């Protein structure tokens, strides 16, 4: 989804726990869409930390569309 909206010209912000995977996703979006580094921003806050999430949201404003995709892993 991030690839598609980047192709459509949107500023993309992605959040996840793993900074390495986030950087790989950012690089992949840049490579496949030709977008500049500043067009894709990554955040790796601890979702249990309200202040960290609040900071990420404030750093990402304005937000026109928010897609929250949260998975649960049960071993």
C-alpha positions as CSV (number, residue, x, y, z in Angstrom):
1,X,0.0,0.0,0.0
2,X,2.8,2.4,0.8
3,X,4.3,1.7,-2.6
4,X,1.1,2.6,-4.3
5,X,0.4,5.9,-2.5
6,X,4.1,6.9,-3.0
7,X,3.6,6.3,-6.7
8,X,0.5,8.5,-6.5
9,X,2.6,11.3,-5.1
10,X,1.8,11.1,-1.4
11,X,4.2,11.8,1.4
12,X,4.6,8.4,3.1
13,X,5.2,7.7,6.8
14,X,5.7,4.1,8.0
15,X,5.9,2.9,11.5
16,X,7.1,-0.5,12.8
17,X,9.1,-2.1,15.5
18,X,12.1,-3.2,13.5
19,X,14.3,-0.3,12.3
20,X,16.2,-2.5,9.9
21,X,13.0,-3.7,8.2
22,X,11.7,-0.1,8.1
23,X,14.9,1.0,6.3
24,X,14.6,-1.8,3.8
25,X,11.0,-0.9,3.2
26,X,12.0,2.8,2.7
27,X,14.8,1.8,0.3
28,X,12.4,-0.5,-1.6
29,X,9.8,2.3,-2.0
30,X,12.4,4.8,-3.2
31,X,13.8,2.3,-5.7
32,X,10.5,1.2,-7.1
33,X,8.8,4.6,-7.2
34,X,11.7,7.0,-7.9
35,X,10.7,9.1,-4.9
36,X,13.2,11.1,-3.0
37,X,14.4,10.1,0.5
38,X,12.4,13.0,2.1
39,X,9.2,11.6,0.6
40,X,9.3,8.4,2.8
41,X,9.8,8.8,6.5
42,X,10.2,5.9,9.0
43,X,9.4,5.8,12.7
44,X,10.1,3.0,15.1
45,X,8.3,4.0,18.3
46,X,7.3,1.6,21.1
47,X,3.5,1.5,20.7
48,X,3.2,1.0,24.5
49,X,4.9,4.4,25.0
50,X,2.3,7.1,24.6
51,X,4.9,9.9,24.4
52,X,6.8,8.1,21.6
53,X,3.6,7.6,19.6
54,X,2.5,11.2,20.2
55,X,5.9,12.4,19.0
56,X,5.7,10.3,15.8
57,X,2.3,11.6,15.0
58,X,3.3,15.2,15.6
59,X,6.4,14.7,13.4
60,X,4.1,13.3,10.7
61,X,1.4,16.0,10.5
62,X,-0.6,16.8,8.6
63,X,-2.0,13.3,8.2
64,X,-4.7,13.1,5.5
65,X,-5.1,9.3,5.5
66,X,-4.1,6.9,8.3
67,X,-4.0,3.1,7.8
68,X,-3.5,1.1,10.9
69,X,-2.5,-2.5,10.2
70,X,-1.7,-4.3,13.4
71,X,-1.0,-8.0,13.5
72,X,-0.9,-10.4,16.4
73,X,1.5,-13.3,16.5
74,X,0.6,-16.3,18.7
75,X,3.3,-19.0,18.7
